[in-house]
Amino acid sequence: MSADFDVVAGDDTAFDLAMAAAGFVDDEKALHGQGGWYHPGHPQFAVEQVSGGYFDGRADKARCLKLTVRDDAAIVLPAIEDMIADRLGQHEVAGSDMSMLEQARALYALAEGLDLAYLYRRIVEESGNPAHLGLSEG
């Protein structure tokens, strides 16, 4: 698995300040090879701030899941369909690297109540292959 967390934040400075206040260290590409942040207590995981629109503006933000983790603190997670589609699209880019396909298949197997029409559309939009999950149009 990729062992990194992608975060979309609207304010770079606020994000950097929040990460530092929570004890994260600026990675500067030294440890994980891509920049971002890591926590000294868990250096095997990286947090990377990604830019651009949410899934390049193709995903439905209303499908996100808001997960309250403590008091009023919450994180917002993408819809499982969007994560599956992203992994299949990454698999097409990665070629012989099967880890992205394995991730997509694992998410698909674990998911409940998938919107298959939305999933199919999102896979195609991400340039993935729905047949990898046994899905066909319709």
N, CA, C and O atoms as a MOPAC input file, in Angstrom:
PM7 MOZYME 1SCF
protein

 N      0.83300 1    -1.17400 1     0.00000 1
 C      0.00000 1     0.00000 1     0.00000 1
 C      0.88200 1     1.24400 1     0.00000 1
 O      2.06200 1     1.17500 1     0.34300 1
 N      0.32300 1     2.34400 1    -0.37300 1
 C      1.12300 1     3.54400 1    -0.59600 1
 C      1.63000 1     4.17200 1     0.69500 1
 O      2.64000 1     4.87500 1     0.65700 1
 N      0.98900 1     3.95700 1     1.82100 1
 C      1.41100 1     4.46600 1     3.13300 1
 C      1.46200 1     5.98200 1     3.20300 1
 O      2.21700 1     6.54700 1     3.99500 1
 N      0.65300 1     6.64500 1     2.36900 1
 C      0.56200 1     8.09200 1     2.49900 1
 C     -0.90100 1     8.50700 1     2.49300 1
 O     -1.77300 1     7.80600 1     1.97900 1
 N     -1.13200 1     9.65200 1     3.07200 1
 C     -2.47000 1    10.22400 1     3.13900 1
 C     -2.46400 1    11.50400 1     2.33600 1
 O     -1.64900 1    12.39100 1     2.58700 1
 N     -3.35700 1    11.61100 1     1.37800 1
 C     -3.49000 1    12.82700 1     0.59000 1
 C     -4.54500 1    13.71400 1     1.23500 1
 O     -5.64200 1    13.25700 1     1.55600 1
 N     -4.20800 1    14.98000 1     1.42000 1
 C     -5.10000 1    15.93000 1     2.06300 1
 C     -5.32100 1    17.11400 1     1.12900 1
 O     -4.37100 1    17.64100 1     0.55100 1
 N     -6.55900 1    17.52300 1     0.98500 1
 C     -6.88700 1    18.73400 1     0.25600 1
 C     -7.18700 1    19.80500 1     1.29500 1
 O     -8.09300 1    19.64600 1     2.11400 1
 N     -6.43100 1    20.88700 1     1.26300 1
 C     -6.62300 1    21.98000 1     2.22000 1
 C     -6.66000 1    23.29000 1     1.44400 1
 O     -5.84800 1    23.51400 1     0.54600 1
 N     -7.58600 1    24.13200 1     1.79000 1
 C     -7.76900 1    25.38000 1     1.06600 1
 C     -6.77700 1    26.46900 1     1.40900 1
 O     -6.67100 1    27.45700 1     0.68300 1
 N     -6.05300 1    26.31000 1     2.49100 1
 C     -5.14100 1    27.35600 1     2.94300 1
 C     -3.80900 1    26.70200 1     3.30900 1
 O     -3.69700 1    26.05500 1     4.35000 1
 N     -2.79900 1    26.87200 1     2.45100 1
 C     -1.49700 1    26.22800 1     2.66400 1
 C     -0.87400 1    26.60200 1     4.00400 1
 O     -0.36900 1    25.73700 1     4.72000 1
 N     -0.90800 1    27.86700 1     4.33900 1
 C     -0.28700 1    28.31900 1     5.57800 1
 C     -0.99900 1    27.73300 1     6.79300 1
 O     -0.34500 1    27.25600 1     7.72000 1
 N     -2.31300 1    27.76300 1     6.80100 1
 C     -3.07400 1    27.20200 1     7.92000 1
 C     -2.81900 1    25.70400 1     8.05100 1
 O     -2.69200 1    25.18900 1     9.16200 1
 N     -2.74500 1    25.00900 1     6.92600 1
 C     -2.46900 1    23.57400 1     6.94900 1
 C     -1.08500 1    23.31700 1     7.54600 1
 O     -0.93300 1    22.45200 1     8.40900 1
 N     -0.08100 1    24.06200 1     7.09300 1
 C      1.27400 1    23.88400 1     7.61400 1
 C      1.33300 1    24.14800 1     9.11400 1
 O      1.97600 1    23.40300 1     9.85400 1
 N      0.66600 1    25.20500 1     9.56400 1
 C      0.65100 1    25.52900 1    10.99100 1
 C     -0.04400 1    24.43600 1    11.80200 1
 O      0.41800 1    24.08000 1    12.88600 1
 N     -1.14800 1    23.90500 1    11.28300 1
 C     -1.88000 1    22.85000 1    11.98200 1
 C     -1.05100 1    21.57300 1    12.07800 1
 O     -1.03900 1    20.91000 1    13.11600 1
 N     -0.37200 1    21.23700 1    11.01200 1
 C      0.46200 1    20.02700 1    11.02200 1
 C      1.59700 1    20.17100 1    12.02900 1
 O      1.86400 1    19.25200 1    12.80300 1
 N      2.26400 1    21.31800 1    12.01900 1
 C      3.36100 1    21.54500 1    12.96300 1
 C      2.85200 1    21.53900 1    14.40000 1
 O      3.50400 1    20.97700 1    15.28100 1
 N      1.70200 1    22.15300 1    14.64900 1
 C      1.13600 1    22.19200 1    16.00500 1
 C      0.76900 1    20.79800 1    16.50300 1
 O      0.78600 1    20.54600 1    17.70800 1
 N      0.43600 1    19.89100 1    15.58100 1
 C      0.07900 1    18.52500 1    15.96100 1
 C      1.30500 1    17.61300 1    16.07900 1
 O      1.16300 1    16.41300 1    16.31600 1
 N      2.49700 1    18.17100 1    15.91500 1
 C      3.71800 1    17.40000 1    16.09300 1
 C      4.28300 1    16.77700 1    14.82800 1
 O      5.21900 1    15.98100 1    14.89700 1
 N      3.73000 1    17.12700 1    13.67100 1
 C      4.24500 1    16.58900 1    12.40900 1
 C      5.49200 1    17.36100 1    11.98800 1
 O      5.66300 1    18.53000 1    12.33200 1
 N      6.34600 1    16.69100 1    11.24500 1
 C      7.60700 1    17.25600 1    10.78700 1
 C      7.55600 1    17.39600 1     9.27000 1
 O      7.07800 1    16.50300 1     8.57000 1
 N      8.05300 1    18.52600 1     8.76800 1
 C      8.13000 1    18.76500 1     7.32500 1
 C      9.07700 1    17.73300 1     6.72600 1
 O     10.23000 1    17.63100 1     7.14700 1
 N      8.60400 1    16.97300 1     5.75600 1
 C      9.36600 1    15.86600 1     5.18200 1
 C     10.47000 1    16.33500 1     4.24300 1
 O     11.52900 1    15.71100 1     4.18800 1
 N     10.25100 1    17.40700 1     3.51000 1
 C     11.22300 1    17.95200 1     2.56600 1
 C     11.79300 1    16.90000 1     1.62200 1
 O     12.95000 1    17.00200 1     1.21600 1
 N     11.00600 1    15.89900 1     1.26900 1
 C     11.35900 1    14.84400 1     0.31800 1
 C     12.46300 1    13.91000 1     0.80100 1
 O     12.84300 1    12.98500 1     0.08400 1
 N     12.98300 1    14.13700 1     2.00100 1
 C     14.10200 1    13.32700 1     2.47000 1
 C     13.68600 1    11.91400 1     2.85700 1
 O     14.37000 1    10.95100 1     2.50900 1
 N     12.58100 1    11.78200 1     3.56800 1
 C     12.19300 1    10.48100 1     4.10500 1
 C     11.30000 1     9.70500 1     3.15100 1
 O     11.52500 1     8.51400 1     2.93400 1
 N     10.30100 1    10.34400 1     2.58200 1
 C      9.32500 1     9.63900 1     1.76400 1
 C      9.45200 1     9.92800 1     0.27000 1
 O      8.73300 1     9.33600 1    -0.53500 1
 N     10.34600 1    10.81900 1    -0.10700 1
 C     10.60100 1    11.06900 1    -1.51300 1
 C      9.58700 1    11.92700 1    -2.23800 1
 O      9.65600 1    12.04700 1    -3.46100 1
 N      8.64000 1    12.53300 1    -1.52100 1
 C      7.63800 1    13.32700 1    -2.21200 1
 C      7.27500 1    14.60600 1    -1.48600 1
 O      6.37700 1    15.32400 1    -1.92900 1
 N      7.92400 1    14.90700 1    -0.41700 1
 C      7.56800 1    16.09100 1     0.34700 1
 C      6.35000 1    15.82300 1     1.21000 1
 O      5.81300 1    14.71600 1     1.21100 1
 N      5.92300 1    16.81900 1     1.93000 1
 C      4.77400 1    16.65300 1     2.80800 1
 C      5.19300 1    16.63000 1     4.25700 1
 O      6.11100 1    17.34200 1     4.66500 1
 N      4.51600 1    15.80900 1     5.02900 1
 C      4.71700 1    15.75400 1     6.47400 1
 C      4.74400 1    14.31200 1     6.94600 1
 O      4.20300 1    13.42600 1     6.28500 1
 N      5.37000 1    14.07700 1     8.08800 1
 C      5.28500 1    12.78600 1     8.77000 1
 C      5.33600 1    13.05000 1    10.27200 1
 O      5.82300 1    14.09000 1    10.71400 1
 N      4.83200 1    12.10500 1    11.04400 1
 C      4.87300 1    12.23600 1    12.50100 1
 C      6.00100 1    11.35000 1    13.01600 1
 O      6.08300 1    10.18100 1    12.63900 1
 N      6.87400 1    11.88600 1    13.87400 1
 C      7.99900 1    11.08700 1    14.37200 1
 C      7.57600 1     9.78800 1    15.05100 1
 O      8.33700 1     8.82100 1    15.07700 1
 N      6.36500 1     9.76500 1    15.59900 1
 C      5.87300 1     8.54500 1    16.23100 1
 C      5.44600 1     7.48500 1    15.22800 1
 O      5.29500 1     6.31700 1    15.58400 1
 N      5.25300 1     7.88300 1    13.98500 1
 C      4.81800 1     6.97100 1    12.92200 1
 C      5.50000 1     7.36900 1    11.60600 1
 O      4.82500 1     7.75000 1    10.65000 1
 N      6.83100 1     7.28100 1    11.55500 1
 C      7.55400 1     7.80100 1    10.39200 1
 C      7.29900 1     7.02400 1     9.09100 1
 O      7.66000 1     7.49300 1     8.01100 1
 N      6.69700 1     5.87300 1     9.18500 1
 C      6.43200 1     5.08500 1     7.97900 1
 C      5.27200 1     5.63200 1     7.15400 1
 O      5.06300 1     5.20100 1     6.02000 1
 N      4.51200 1     6.58000 1     7.71400 1
 C      3.36700 1     7.16100 1     7.01600 1
 C      3.63400 1     8.62600 1     6.68100 1
 O      4.17400 1     9.37400 1     7.49600 1
 N      3.25300 1     9.01600 1     5.48800 1
 C      3.42100 1    10.40900 1     5.06300 1
 C      2.05600 1    11.05200 1     4.87200 1
 O      1.07300 1    10.37100 1     4.57900 1
 N      2.00500 1    12.35400 1     5.03900 1
 C      0.81100 1    13.15100 1     4.76100 1
 C      1.21600 1    14.15200 1     3.69100 1
 O      2.14000 1    14.94100 1     3.88400 1
 N      0.52200 1    14.11400 1     2.56900 1
 C      0.85400 1    14.99700 1     1.46600 1
 C     -0.34000 1    15.87500 1     1.13900 1
 O     -1.45700 1    15.38600 1     0.96900 1
 N     -0.09500 1    17.17500 1     1.05200 1
 C     -1.15300 1    18.09300 1     0.64000 1
 C     -1.18000 1    18.10800 1    -0.88200 1
 O     -0.17800 1    18.41100 1    -1.53000 1
 N     -2.31800 1    17.78300 1    -1.43400 1
 C     -2.47000 1    17.77600 1    -2.89100 1
 C     -3.24900 1    19.02300 1    -3.29700 1
 O     -4.02600 1    19.57300 1    -2.51700 1
 N     -3.02500 1    19.44900 1    -4.52000 1
 C     -3.67800 1    20.66800 1    -4.97600 1
 C     -4.67200 1    20.34500 1    -6.07600 1
 O     -4.78300 1    19.20300 1    -6.52200 1
 N     -5.37400 1    21.34600 1    -6.49400 1
 C     -6.35200 1    21.17100 1    -7.56100 1
 C     -7.72600 1    20.89600 1    -6.99100 1
 O     -7.91300 1    20.82100 1    -5.77600 1
 N     -8.67500 1    20.74900 1    -7.87900 1
 C    -10.04100 1    20.47300 1    -7.46700 1
 C    -10.19500 1    19.05200 1    -6.95600 1
 O     -9.38900 1    18.17300 1    -7.26300 1
 N    -11.21900 1    18.84600 1    -6.18800 1
 C    -11.52300 1    17.53200 1    -5.63500 1
 C    -11.72300 1    16.54400 1    -6.79000 1
 O    -12.69300 1    16.64500 1    -7.54100 1
 N    -10.80400 1    15.59700 1    -6.91900 1
 C    -10.79000 1    14.65100 1    -8.04600 1
 C    -10.99500 1    15.39600 1    -9.36800 1
 O    -11.79200 1    15.00100 1   -10.21900 1
 N    -10.24200 1    16.48400 1    -9.49900 1
 C    -10.27900 1    17.31200 1   -10.71500 1
 C    -11.68100 1    17.79300 1   -11.06700 1
 O    -11.99400 1    17.99700 1   -12.24000 1
 N    -12.51900 1    17.97200 1   -10.06100 1
 C    -13.86300 1    18.49600 1   -10.26100 1
 C    -14.87900 1    17.47900 1   -10.75300 1
 O    -16.01600 1    17.84400 1   -11.05100 1
 N    -14.49800 1    16.21600 1   -10.84400 1
 C    -15.41100 1    15.20000 1   -11.38200 1
 C    -16.20800 1    14.46500 1   -10.30200 1
 O    -17.25800 1    13.89500 1   -10.59900 1
 N    -15.73900 1    14.47000 1    -9.08300 1
 C    -16.41700 1    13.73500 1    -8.01200 1
 C    -17.50100 1    14.59800 1    -7.36600 1
 O    -17.43600 1    15.82700 1    -7.39900 1
 N    -18.48300 1    13.94400 1    -6.78800 1
 C    -19.60000 1    14.60700 1    -6.12400 1
 C    -19.26100 1    14.80300 1    -4.64700 1
 O    -19.26400 1    13.84300 1    -3.87700 1
 N    -18.97200 1    16.03600 1    -4.25300 1
 C    -18.59400 1    16.32300 1    -2.86700 1
 C    -19.68900 1    15.95200 1    -1.87400 1
 O    -19.40000 1    15.66900 1    -0.71100 1
 N    -20.93900 1    15.95100 1    -2.32100 1
 C    -22.04700 1    15.61400 1    -1.42000 1
 C    -21.98100 1    14.15400 1    -0.96900 1
 O    -22.64600 1    13.78000 1    -0.00400 1
 N    -21.20300 1    13.33900 1    -1.64100 1
 C    -21.07000 1    11.92300 1    -1.28200 1
 C    -19.99000 1    11.67600 1    -0.22400 1
 O    -19.83100 1    10.55000 1     0.24900 1
 N    -19.25500 1    12.71700 1     0.14500 1
 C    -18.19400 1    12.56600 1     1.13900 1
 C    -18.76900 1    12.14100 1     2.49300 1
 O    -19.93600 1    12.38800 1     2.79700 1
 N    -17.93700 1    11.51200 1     3.27800 1
 C    -18.32200 1    11.07300 1     4.62000 1
 C    -17.56900 1    11.91500 1     5.64700 1
 O    -16.33800 1    11.93600 1     5.65800 1
 N    -18.31300 1    12.60900 1     6.51100 1
 C    -17.69200 1    13.38800 1     7.58400 1
 C    -17.60100 1    12.49300 1     8.81100 1
 O    -18.61300 1    12.01900 1     9.32800 1
 N    -16.37300 1    12.27100 1     9.26900 1
 C    -16.11700 1    11.38100 1    10.39200 1
 C    -15.64100 1    12.21000 1    11.57900 1
 O    -14.55500 1    12.78900 1    11.54300 1
 N    -16.45400 1    12.26400 1    12.62900 1
 C    -16.07200 1    12.99100 1    13.83400 1
 C    -15.12100 1    12.10600 1    14.62500 1
 O    -15.44700 1    10.97100 1    14.96900 1
 N    -13.93400 1    12.64700 1    14.90700 1
 C    -12.91700 1    11.85000 1    15.59400 1
 C    -12.76300 1    12.21000 1    17.06200 1
 O    -12.34400 1    11.37700 1    17.86600 1
 N    -13.10200 1    13.45200 1    17.42000 1
 C    -12.97100 1    13.85500 1    18.81100 1
 C    -13.68900 1    15.17300 1    18.99200 1
 O    -13.43300 1    16.13000 1    18.26100 1
 N    -14.58000 1    15.22900 1    19.95200 1
 C    -15.35000 1    16.44200 1    20.22200 1
 C    -15.92800 1    16.98600 1    18.91000 1
 O    -16.75200 1    16.33000 1    18.27200 1
 N    -15.49800 1    18.17400 1    18.51700 1
 C    -15.98000 1    18.75700 1    17.26900 1
 C    -14.98400 1    18.58900 1    16.12300 1
 O    -15.20400 1    19.11000 1    15.03000 1
 N    -13.89500 1    17.86800 1    16.36400 1
 C    -12.89000 1    17.65400 1    15.32800 1
 C    -13.36000 1    16.54500 1    14.39100 1
 O    -13.82300 1    15.49500 1    14.83600 1
 N    -13.23700 1    16.79000 1    13.10000 1
 C    -13.69500 1    15.80800 1    12.11700 1
 C    -12.78000 1    15.82100 1    10.90000 1
 O    -12.09200 1    16.80200 1    10.61900 1
 N    -12.79500 1    14.70900 1    10.19700 1
 C    -12.13800 1    14.63500 1     8.90200 1
 C    -13.20000 1    14.25600 1     7.88300 1
 O    -14.18800 1    13.60200 1     8.21600 1
 N    -12.99300 1    14.66300 1     6.66500 1
 C    -13.93100 1    14.35300 1     5.60100 1
 C    -13.24300 1    13.38100 1     4.65300 1
 O    -12.15700 1    13.65300 1     4.13900 1
 N    -13.88600 1    12.25900 1     4.43400 1
 C    -13.33100 1    11.21500 1     3.57200 1
 C    -14.08300 1    11.16600 1     2.25500 1
 O    -15.28900 1    11.40700 1     2.22100 1
 N    -13.38100 1    10.85600 1     1.16700 1
 C    -14.06600 1    10.72400 1    -0.12300 1
 C    -15.01700 1     9.53900 1    -0.10700 1
 O    -14.86600 1     8.61500 1     0.69200 1
 N    -15.98000 1     9.57900 1    -0.98200 1
 C    -16.87800 1     8.43400 1    -1.14700 1
 C    -16.05300 1     7.22700 1    -1.58400 1
 O    -15.06800 1     7.36600 1    -2.31000 1
 N    -16.46000 1     6.05500 1    -1.13900 1
 C    -15.73400 1     4.82700 1    -1.46800 1
 C    -15.67000 1     4.62800 1    -2.98300 1
 O    -14.66900 1     4.12900 1    -3.49900 1
 N    -16.71500 1     5.00900 1    -3.68800 1
 C    -16.71500 1     4.87800 1    -5.15200 1
 C    -15.58900 1     5.70700 1    -5.77300 1
 O    -14.94400 1     5.27500 1    -6.72800 1
 N    -15.35800 1     6.91100 1    -5.21800 1
 C    -14.29200 1     7.76600 1    -5.74000 1
 C    -12.91300 1     7.19300 1    -5.43000 1
 O    -11.99800 1     7.30000 1    -6.24700 1
 N    -12.76100 1     6.59100 1    -4.26400 1
 C    -11.47400 1     5.97900 1    -3.92700 1
 C    -11.20000 1     4.77000 1    -4.82300 1
 O    -10.07200 1     4.58100 1    -5.27900 1
 N    -12.21500 1     3.96100 1    -5.07600 1
 C    -12.05200 1     2.80800 1    -5.96400 1
 C    -11.67100 1     3.28200 1    -7.36800 1
 O    -10.73500 1     2.75600 1    -7.97000 1
 N    -12.39100 1     4.26900 1    -7.88100 1
 C    -12.12400 1     4.79800 1    -9.21900 1
 C    -10.71000 1     5.37300 1    -9.31100 1
 O    -10.02100 1     5.16900 1   -10.31100 1
 N    -10.28000 1     6.08100 1    -8.28300 1
 C     -8.94000 1     6.65400 1    -8.26400 1
 C     -7.88500 1     5.55800 1    -8.33400 1
 O     -6.92300 1     5.66900 1    -9.09300 1
 N     -8.05900 1     4.50700 1    -7.55000 1
 C     -7.08700 1     3.41000 1    -7.54400 1
 C     -7.03000 1     2.72400 1    -8.90800 1
 O     -5.94600 1     2.38600 1    -9.38300 1
 N     -8.19300 1     2.51500 1    -9.54700 1
 C     -8.18800 1     1.88200 1   -10.87100 1
 C     -7.53100 1     2.78400 1   -11.91000 1
 O     -6.81900 1     2.29900 1   -12.78900 1
 N     -7.76000 1     4.08500 1   -11.81700 1
 C     -7.09700 1     5.01600 1   -12.71300 1
 C     -5.59500 1     5.01300 1   -12.49900 1
 O     -4.83000 1     5.04800 1   -13.46400 1
 N     -5.15900 1     4.97100 1   -11.23400 1
 C     -3.73100 1     4.90500 1   -10.93100 1
 C     -3.12100 1     3.59800 1   -11.43000 1
 O     -1.97000 1     3.56800 1   -11.86500 1
 N     -3.89500 1     2.52600 1   -11.36400 1
 C     -3.41500 1     1.22800 1   -11.87400 1
 C     -3.10900 1     1.32200 1   -13.36600 1
 O     -2.10700 1     0.77900 1   -13.83000 1
 N     -3.96200 1     2.00500 1   -14.11400 1
 C     -3.73700 1     2.14300 1   -15.55400 1
 C     -2.45100 1     2.91600 1   -15.82300 1
 O     -1.72300 1     2.60100 1   -16.76400 1
 N     -2.16800 1     3.92200 1   -15.00600 1
 C     -0.95200 1     4.72000 1   -15.16600 1
 C      0.28200 1     3.91400 1   -14.75700 1
 O      1.33300 1     4.00900 1   -15.39100 1
 N      0.14200 1     3.11400 1   -13.68300 1
 C      1.28000 1     2.38500 1   -13.12200 1
 C      1.69300 1     1.18300 1   -13.96000 1
 O      2.80300 1     0.67600 1   -13.79500 1
 N      0.84000 1     0.72200 1   -14.84100 1
 C      1.19400 1    -0.40600 1   -15.70300 1
 C      1.31300 1    -1.71700 1   -14.95100 1
 O      0.30800 1    -2.26600 1   -14.50000 1
 N      2.51400 1    -2.22000 1   -14.81400 1
 C      2.70900 1    -3.55800 1   -14.23900 1
 C      2.61100 1    -3.59100 1   -12.71500 1
 O      2.58200 1    -4.67500 1   -12.13300 1
 N      2.55900 1    -2.43800 1   -12.05800 1
 C      2.41000 1    -2.39000 1   -10.60500 1
 C      0.97400 1    -2.76000 1   -10.24200 1
 O      0.04200 1    -2.00900 1   -10.52700 1
 N      0.80500 1    -3.90400 1    -9.62200 1
 C     -0.52800 1    -4.42100 1    -9.32200 1
 C     -1.09700 1    -3.90600 1    -8.00000 1
 O     -2.24400 1    -4.21300 1    -7.67300 1
 N     -0.32700 1    -3.13200 1    -7.23200 1
 C     -0.79400 1    -2.72100 1    -5.90600 1
 C     -2.05000 1    -1.84800 1    -5.97600 1
 O     -2.92700 1    -1.96800 1    -5.12100 1
 N     -2.14800 1    -0.98400 1    -6.96800 1
 C     -3.32600 1    -0.12200 1    -7.07600 1
 C     -4.56900 1    -0.94100 1    -7.41800 1
 O     -5.65200 1    -0.67800 1    -6.89600 1
 N     -4.41300 1    -1.92500 1    -8.28900 1
 C     -5.53000 1    -2.80700 1    -8.62000 1
 C     -5.95400 1    -3.60100 1    -7.38800 1
 O     -7.14700 1    -3.77800 1    -7.14100 1
 N     -4.98700 1    -4.07400 1    -6.62200 1
 C     -5.30100 1    -4.81200 1    -5.39300 1
 C     -6.04400 1    -3.93000 1    -4.40200 1
 O     -6.98000 1    -4.38500 1    -3.74400 1
 N     -5.62800 1    -2.65500 1    -4.29100 1
 C     -6.31500 1    -1.73300 1    -3.39600 1
 C     -7.75400 1    -1.51900 1    -3.84500 1
 O     -8.67300 1    -1.53900 1    -3.02600 1
 N     -7.95200 1    -1.31200 1    -5.15600 1
 C     -9.30600 1    -1.10100 1    -5.68200 1
 C    -10.18200 1    -2.31600 1    -5.41300 1
 O    -11.33100 1    -2.17600 1    -4.99400 1
 N     -9.65200 1    -3.48500 1    -5.64800 1
 C    -10.42600 1    -4.70600 1    -5.42500 1
 C    -10.74500 1    -4.90900 1    -3.94700 1
 O    -11.83300 1    -5.37200 1    -3.60500 1
 N     -9.80600 1    -4.56600 1    -3.07300 1
 C    -10.05600 1    -4.69100 1    -1.62800 1
 C    -11.14600 1    -3.71600 1    -1.18300 1
 O    -12.03500 1    -4.09000 1    -0.41900 1
 N    -11.08400 1    -2.47800 1    -1.65200 1
 C    -12.12000 1    -1.49700 1    -1.32000 1
 C    -13.48100 1    -1.95100 1    -1.83200 1
 O    -14.48700 1    -1.83600 1    -1.13200 1
 N    -13.50500 1    -2.46000 1    -3.04200 1
 C    -14.75000 1    -2.94100 1    -3.65600 1
 C    -15.34100 1    -4.09000 1    -2.84400 1
 O    -16.55200 1    -4.14500 1    -2.63200 1
 N    -14.49200 1    -4.99900 1    -2.39300 1
 C    -14.95100 1    -6.15300 1    -1.61200 1
 C    -15.48700 1    -5.73700 1    -0.23700 1
 O    -16.42700 1    -6.34600 1     0.27500 1
 N    -14.89800 1    -4.72000 1     0.34700 1
 C    -15.29200 1    -4.27800 1     1.68700 1
 C    -16.51100 1    -3.36200 1     1.69600 1
 O    -17.21200 1    -3.25900 1     2.70300 1
 N    -16.75700 1    -2.70300 1     0.57700 1
 C    -17.79900 1    -1.68100 1     0.51700 1
 C    -19.19900 1    -2.28200 1     0.58100 1
 O    -19.45100 1    -3.38300 1     0.09200 1
 N    -20.08600 1    -1.53300 1     1.19100 1
 C    -21.50300 1    -1.90500 1     1.25000 1
 C    -22.32500 1    -0.77700 1     0.64600 1
 O    -22.00100 1     0.39800 1     0.82400 1
 N    -23.37400 1    -1.12700 1    -0.06000 1
 C    -24.29700 1    -0.13200 1    -0.59200 1
 C    -23.71700 1     0.74700 1    -1.68500 1
 O    -24.07000 1     1.92200 1    -1.78400 1
 N    -22.84200 1     0.20300 1    -2.49800 1
 C    -22.24000 1     0.99500 1    -3.57600 1
 C    -23.28100 1     1.46000 1    -4.58200 1
 O    -24.22000 1     0.73200 1    -4.90300 1
 N    -23.10700 1     2.66900 1    -5.07000 1
 C    -23.89800 1     3.18300 1    -6.17900 1
 C    -23.14200 1     2.76100 1    -7.44000 1
 O    -22.21100 1     3.44500 1    -7.86600 1
 N    -23.54100 1     1.63800 1    -8.03400 1
 C    -22.79100 1     1.05600 1    -9.13800 1
 C    -22.77600 1     1.93300 1   -10.38500 1
 O    -21.78600 1     1.94200 1   -11.11700 1
 N    -23.84700 1     2.66300 1   -10.63800 1
 C    -23.86400 1     3.56300 1   -11.79800 1
 C    -22.83800 1     4.69100 1   -11.59800 1
 O    -22.09100 1     5.02800 1   -12.51700 1
 N    -22.81100 1     5.26200 1   -10.40000 1
 C    -21.84000 1     6.31900 1   -10.09800 1
 C    -20.42600 1     5.74300 1   -10.15900 1
 O    -19.52700 1     6.36400 1   -10.72600 1
 N    -20.22500 1     4.56100 1    -9.57800 1
 C    -18.91100 1     3.92600 1    -9.58100 1
 C    -18.42100 1     3.70900 1   -11.01200 1
 O    -17.28100 1     4.04800 1   -11.33200 1
 N    -19.25400 1     3.16000 1   -11.85500 1
 C    -18.88400 1     2.90000 1   -13.24300 1
 C    -18.47500 1     4.20800 1   -13.94200 1
 O    -17.44700 1     4.26300 1   -14.61700 1
 N    -19.28900 1     5.25200 1   -13.77100 1
 C    -18.99000 1     6.54600 1   -14.38600 1
 C    -17.66100 1     7.09100 1   -13.90400 1
 O    -16.85300 1     7.56800 1   -14.70000 1
 N    -17.43300 1     7.02100 1   -12.59600 1
 C    -16.19300 1     7.56000 1   -12.01900 1
 C    -14.96700 1     6.77100 1   -12.48100 1
 O    -13.91100 1     7.35500 1   -12.72300 1
 N    -15.10000 1     5.45200 1   -12.60500 1
 C    -13.97300 1     4.64600 1   -13.08900 1
 C    -13.59000 1     5.09000 1   -14.49800 1
 O    -12.41100 1     5.28000 1   -14.79800 1
 N    -14.58400 1     5.25100 1   -15.35200 1
 C    -14.33500 1     5.68000 1   -16.73100 1
 C    -13.71100 1     7.07900 1   -16.74900 1
 O    -12.77800 1     7.33200 1   -17.51100 1
 N    -14.22200 1     7.98600 1   -15.91100 1
 C    -13.67400 1     9.34200 1   -15.84700 1
 C    -12.21400 1     9.35100 1   -15.40300 1
 O    -11.44200 1    10.21600 1   -15.81700 1
 N    -11.84100 1     8.40000 1   -14.57000 1
 C    -10.46000 1     8.31400 1   -14.08400 1
 C     -9.57700 1     7.49600 1   -15.02500 1
 O     -8.41800 1     7.21900 1   -14.71500 1
 N    -10.13400 1     7.11200 1   -16.17700 1
 C     -9.42200 1     6.31300 1   -17.18800 1
 C     -9.08000 1     4.91300 1   -16.70600 1
 O     -8.10300 1     4.31000 1   -17.14800 1
 N     -9.90500 1     4.40200 1   -15.78700 1
 C     -9.74900 1     3.03700 1   -15.31600 1
 C    -10.57600 1     2.07300 1   -16.12800 1
 O    -11.29600 1     2.47200 1   -17.04300 1
 N    -10.47300 1     0.80900 1   -15.79400 1
 C    -11.19000 1    -0.23700 1   -16.50800 1
 C    -12.18700 1    -0.90800 1   -15.56600 1
 O    -11.77400 1    -1.66300 1   -14.68600 1
 N    -13.48300 1    -0.65400 1   -15.72300 1
 C    -14.49800 1    -1.25900 1   -14.85300 1
 C    -14.50500 1    -2.79300 1   -14.90000 1
 O    -14.95800 1    -3.44000 1   -13.95600 1
 N    -14.01200 1    -3.36400 1   -15.98100 1
 C    -13.98400 1    -4.82200 1   -16.10700 1
 C    -13.07800 1    -5.47200 1   -15.06200 1
 O    -13.24500 1    -6.65000 1   -14.74600 1
 N    -12.11600 1    -4.71200 1   -14.52200 1
 C    -11.25300 1    -5.25100 1   -13.46800 1
 C    -12.06300 1    -5.64000 1   -12.22000 1
 O    -11.61200 1    -6.44000 1   -11.40000 1
 N    -13.24800 1    -5.06700 1   -12.09600 1
 C    -14.13100 1    -5.39700 1   -10.96100 1
 C    -15.32000 1    -6.21900 1   -11.41200 1
 O    -16.21900 1    -6.50200 1   -10.62100 1
 N    -15.33000 1    -6.60100 1   -12.66600 1
 C    -16.44700 1    -7.36200 1   -13.19900 1
 C    -17.66100 1    -6.50200 1   -13.52100 1
 O    -18.77800 1    -7.00800 1   -13.62300 1
 N    -17.44100 1    -5.20400 1   -13.68000 1
 C    -18.55100 1    -4.27600 1   -13.96300 1
 C    -18.66700 1    -4.05200 1   -15.46300 1
 O    -17.67300 1    -3.98000 1   -16.18500 1
 N    -19.88700 1    -3.94700 1   -15.89700 1
 C    -20.15000 1    -3.58100 1   -17.29400 1
 C    -21.18000 1    -2.46100 1   -17.30500 1
 O    -21.93800 1    -2.29200 1   -16.35000 1
 N    -21.20000 1    -1.70100 1   -18.38800 1
 C    -22.11300 1    -0.57900 1   -18.49500 1
 C    -23.55800 1    -1.06400 1   -18.45300 1
 O    -23.89900 1    -2.09500 1   -19.03200 1
 N    -24.40400 1    -0.29900 1   -17.75200 1
 C    -25.82200 1    -0.64600 1   -17.72300 1
 C    -26.27400 1    -0.90200 1   -16.39200 1
 O    -27.44800 1    -1.20900 1   -16.18700 1

